[in-house]
Amino acid sequence: MTAALWLTTKAPYRGRFTKPRDWNDDGSPVSKFETDEGNPRLDRVPAIGYDGTDIRRMYPIKEKRYIDLLRHDGHVIHYPMTTSAAAIVEEDTSYQQDRLRKAQHFGWFEWPNDCPVLQAAIGPTRGGLRPQQLKAPCNRRQAETKEEKAAEAAAFRNWRGAATPPGEAWWGRQCSAGSFGGAHGPCIHAIAERAERQRLNKAKHEKREKDFKSEAVLAQEAQTAALTKLAERIGDTVAVQAEAKK
């Protein structure tokens, strides 16, 4: 029987939630999430349907209908792979392939299960990314100057508390399979890419806000100048009328 969507609850449906999972800049997992009020935080995730042949014995669909992606703006999102909550993943892959092509177009990659440098090495023709879509400098090429090499060594030492292997560079080098994703968490390239995308997105919004404020100030100055001229004209008119009455 085709899966059907049933919300088996007497209370109003308010969505599905899960415990959030994230990693610090050094690759270690974040274990405690709280709101500004100090309450435990939950992430809302896409709804799923219920399956079964007996309406009294419906059970939640087991397949996960979404993947986590790091977007071009540095935000990690839950990205649905099916059009309906009751649809089963892999049953009809046309929508899923469309969603993946959109993600590829914007330079999104799966978090934390993808290494962006590895995706760039795979290339767009095989479902990967274009090198130009990577924003972090360390993901696009190897360290060249002394300053870059020093930054590389310092970053690697901080990465999960590891010591820098002699002669090993990670700038521009793809991670080996099995060293990242899942319980391992994101690789160092993914962490760097998220940080750089967030920085660029913040700078873009700050510039937009600054430009908006500049336009508002100019508009206010123009309005003030217009009111000043109007007041001067009114003053001149009043003076002329007063002179005529004499």
C-alpha positions as CSV (number, residue, x, y, z in Angstrom):
1,M,0.0,0.0,0.0
2,T,1.2,3.5,-0.8
3,A,2.2,5.5,2.2
4,A,-0.3,7.9,3.5
5,L,0.1,11.0,5.7
6,W,-1.7,10.7,9.1
7,L,-1.0,12.9,12.0
8,T,-1.7,10.7,15.0
9,T,-2.2,13.3,17.7
10,K,-5.1,14.9,19.4
11,A,-3.3,18.1,20.0
12,P,-2.7,20.6,17.2
13,Y,0.2,19.6,15.1
14,R,3.3,21.9,15.7
15,G,5.9,20.1,13.6
16,R,8.7,17.6,14.3
17,F,11.8,18.5,16.2
18,T,15.2,16.9,16.9
19,K,18.2,17.6,19.1
20,P,20.6,19.9,17.2
21,R,24.1,18.7,16.3
22,D,27.0,20.9,15.5
23,W,30.7,21.2,15.8
24,N,33.1,23.8,17.1
25,D,35.7,25.5,14.9
26,D,38.3,22.9,16.0
27,G,36.1,20.0,14.9
28,S,35.0,18.9,18.3
29,P,31.2,18.3,18.8
30,V,29.0,20.9,20.6
31,S,27.1,19.0,23.2
32,K,25.0,21.7,24.9
33,F,22.5,23.9,23.0
34,E,20.5,26.5,24.8
35,T,18.3,29.4,23.8
36,D,18.9,33.0,25.0
37,E,16.5,32.2,27.9
38,G,18.7,29.2,28.9
39,N,16.2,26.5,27.7
40,P,17.2,23.4,25.7
41,R,17.1,24.2,22.0
42,L,15.5,21.9,19.4
43,D,15.8,22.1,15.6
44,R,12.6,21.8,13.6
45,V,12.9,19.1,10.8
46,P,10.6,18.3,7.9
47,A,7.5,16.2,8.7
48,I,7.2,12.6,7.7
49,G,4.1,10.5,6.9
50,Y,2.7,7.3,8.4
51,D,2.5,4.0,6.6
52,G,0.5,0.8,7.1
53,T,-2.5,-1.1,5.8
54,D,-4.6,-0.6,8.9
55,I,-5.5,2.9,10.0
56,R,-5.4,1.8,13.6
57,R,-1.8,0.5,13.2
58,M,0.0,3.2,11.3
59,Y,3.7,3.7,11.9
60,P,6.1,6.5,11.0
61,I,8.0,6.1,7.7
62,K,11.5,5.0,8.6
63,E,13.3,6.6,5.7
64,K,14.8,10.0,6.3
65,R,13.4,12.4,3.7
66,Y,16.0,15.2,4.0
67,I,19.7,15.8,4.0
68,D,21.7,18.6,5.7
69,L,23.4,21.0,3.4
70,L,25.8,24.0,3.9
71,R,24.4,26.8,1.7
72,H,26.3,29.6,0.0
73,D,25.5,31.9,2.9
74,G,27.1,29.6,5.5
75,H,23.8,28.4,7.0
76,V,23.2,24.6,7.5
77,I,19.6,23.7,6.4
78,H,17.4,20.5,6.4
79,Y,16.8,20.0,2.7
80,P,13.8,17.8,1.8
81,M,14.3,15.2,-0.9
82,T,10.6,14.5,-1.5
83,T,7.6,16.7,-2.5
84,S,5.3,15.2,0.1
85,A,5.8,14.2,3.7
86,A,4.1,10.8,2.9
87,A,6.4,10.1,-0.1
88,I,9.2,7.6,0.3
89,V,12.8,8.5,-0.5
90,E,14.2,6.7,-3.6
91,E,10.6,5.7,-4.7
92,D,10.7,8.5,-7.4
93,T,14.1,10.1,-7.7
94,S,13.1,12.8,-10.2
95,Y,12.4,15.4,-7.5
96,Q,15.4,14.4,-5.6
97,Q,17.7,14.8,-8.6
98,D,16.2,18.2,-9.3
99,R,16.9,19.3,-5.7
100,L,20.5,18.0,-5.9
101,R,21.1,19.9,-9.2
102,K,19.8,23.1,-7.5
103,A,22.2,22.5,-4.6
104,Q,25.1,21.9,-7.0
105,H,24.3,25.1,-8.9
106,F,24.5,27.2,-5.8
107,G,27.6,25.5,-4.5
108,W,25.9,23.8,-1.5
109,F,27.3,20.5,-0.2
110,E,26.2,17.9,2.4
111,W,27.1,18.7,6.0
112,P,29.1,17.2,7.6
113,N,29.5,14.3,5.2
114,D,31.3,16.1,2.3
115,C,34.8,17.5,1.9
116,P,34.4,20.6,-0.3
117,V,37.9,20.2,-1.7
118,L,37.0,16.6,-2.6
119,Q,33.8,17.8,-4.2
120,A,35.7,20.3,-6.3
121,A,38.1,17.6,-7.4
122,I,35.2,15.4,-8.5
123,G,33.9,18.3,-10.6
124,P,30.4,19.4,-11.7
125,T,30.2,16.9,-14.5
126,R,30.2,14.1,-11.9
127,G,28.0,15.8,-9.4
128,G,30.6,17.7,-7.5
129,L,31.4,21.5,-7.3
130,R,33.3,24.0,-9.3
131,P,36.5,25.2,-7.7
132,Q,35.3,28.8,-8.1
133,Q,32.4,28.0,-5.7
134,L,34.8,27.4,-2.8
135,K,35.2,30.7,-0.8
136,A,37.8,29.8,1.8
137,P,41.4,30.5,0.3
138,C,42.8,27.3,2.0
139,N,40.3,25.2,0.0
140,R,41.3,26.6,-3.4
141,R,45.1,26.2,-3.3
142,Q,48.0,25.1,-1.1
143,A,49.9,27.5,1.2
144,E,52.6,29.5,-0.6
145,T,54.0,32.3,1.5
146,K,55.6,32.0,4.9
147,E,52.5,33.6,6.5
148,E,50.2,31.2,4.9
149,K,52.3,28.2,5.9
150,A,52.4,29.5,9.5
151,A,48.6,29.9,9.5
152,E,48.3,26.4,8.1
153,A,50.4,24.9,10.8
154,A,48.6,26.7,13.6
155,A,45.2,25.7,12.2
156,F,46.1,22.1,12.0
157,R,47.5,22.1,15.5
158,N,44.2,23.4,16.8
159,W,42.2,20.9,14.7
160,R,40.9,18.4,17.3
161,G,44.1,18.9,19.3
162,A,46.3,17.1,16.8
163,A,49.9,17.7,16.1
164,T,51.0,18.8,12.7
165,P,52.4,15.9,10.7
166,P,55.9,16.7,9.3
167,G,55.6,18.0,5.8
168,E,51.9,17.4,5.5
169,A,49.8,20.3,4.1
170,W,46.0,20.4,4.0
171,W,45.5,23.7,2.1
172,G,44.0,22.7,-1.3
173,R,44.3,19.0,-0.6
174,Q,41.2,16.8,-0.4
175,C,40.6,14.7,2.7
176,S,40.8,10.9,2.5
177,A,37.6,8.9,2.6
178,G,36.6,7.7,6.1
179,S,38.4,10.6,7.9
180,F,35.3,12.8,8.0
181,G,31.5,12.8,8.1
182,G,29.1,10.9,10.4
183,A,30.5,10.5,13.9
184,H,33.8,12.0,12.7
185,G,32.1,15.3,12.1
186,P,33.0,17.8,9.4
187,C,36.5,17.9,7.9
188,I,38.8,20.9,8.4
189,H,38.0,22.2,4.9
190,A,34.2,22.1,5.6
191,I,34.7,24.1,8.8
192,A,36.9,26.6,7.0
193,E,34.3,26.9,4.2
194,R,31.4,27.5,6.6
195,A,33.4,30.2,8.5
196,E,34.3,32.0,5.3
197,R,30.8,31.9,3.8
198,Q,29.4,33.2,7.0
199,R,32.0,36.0,7.1
200,L,31.2,37.0,3.5
201,N,27.4,36.9,4.1
202,K,27.8,39.1,7.2
203,A,29.9,41.6,5.3
204,K,27.3,41.7,2.5
205,H,24.5,42.4,4.9
206,E,26.5,45.0,6.8
207,K,27.3,46.8,3.5
208,R,23.6,46.7,2.5
209,E,22.6,48.1,5.9
210,K,25.3,50.8,5.6
211,D,24.1,51.7,2.1
212,F,20.5,51.8,3.3
213,K,21.4,54.1,6.1
214,S,23.3,56.3,3.7
215,E,20.3,56.6,1.5
216,A,18.1,57.4,4.4
217,V,20.5,60.1,5.5
218,L,20.6,61.6,2.0
219,A,16.8,61.5,1.8
220,Q,16.6,63.2,5.2
221,E,19.0,65.9,4.2
222,A,17.1,66.5,0.9
223,Q,13.9,66.8,2.8
224,T,15.4,69.2,5.3
225,A,16.8,71.3,2.5
226,A,13.4,71.4,0.7
227,L,11.7,72.4,4.0
228,T,14.3,75.1,4.5
229,K,13.7,76.6,1.1
230,L,10.0,76.4,1.6
231,A,10.3,78.3,4.9
232,E,12.5,80.9,3.3
233,R,9.9,81.4,0.5
234,I,7.1,81.7,3.0
235,G,9.2,84.2,5.0
236,D,9.8,86.3,1.9
237,T,6.1,86.3,1.0
238,V,5.1,87.4,4.5
239,A,7.7,90.1,4.4
240,V,6.4,91.4,1.0
241,Q,2.8,91.4,2.2
242,A,3.8,93.3,5.4
243,E,5.7,95.9,3.4
244,A,2.7,96.3,1.1
245,K,0.4,97.1,4.0
246,K,2.4,99.9,5.2
